[in-house]
Amino acid sequence: IGVFSVGIDDGLLHPTPEFCRLYGLPVAATYPASVFERLVIPDDSHLVSTAESRRRGEPPRDVEYRIRRPDTGERRWIARRGEIERDAAGRPLRFSGVARDVTEARSARDALATSEARYRALFEAVNDGFCIIEFLDGPHGPLSDYVHVEANPAYTRHAGIPDVVG
């Protein structure tokens, strides 16, 4: 996890060494915030804080965006959380937060979503009836009743029971 703060007036980002490593930049005490902003993939640029959004006190606070690391050229997903610190009059002083690389978690989540979409398409398209039921305690004792948790259109058609799920 990398930690950072950006001064509102000077636009300087003060990163921890781990923050620099996450973004593929040499460890340094400060960087212009724009150096990190330029690493973000253009499609995700709306998710990044800018000098203007920080000045208004309205930067995106809890986001995930993709960067291209300058040291390796690889694309990585970064989860970044930040908060505006204000002076006694309520004016923004600095934007501080944490960042972490979530590339592997994001890849796993995307693979699961793809797999679920394929399963759903197959489940809905197959001509054989399939259902998933959950047994419940019923009027005739333990596990003597059941409810349809999921059913494909073919099951509904073959069973002749509309809206069978539930």
Secondary structure, 3 states (H helix, E strand, C coil): CEEEEEECCCCEEEECHHHHHHHCCCCCCCEEHHHHHCCECHHHHHHCCCHHHHHHCCCCCEEEEEEECCCCCCEEEEEEEEEEEECCCCCEEEEEEEEEECHHHHHHHHHHHHHHHHHHHHHHHCCCCCEEEEEEEECCEEEEEEEEEEECHHHHHHHCCCCCCC
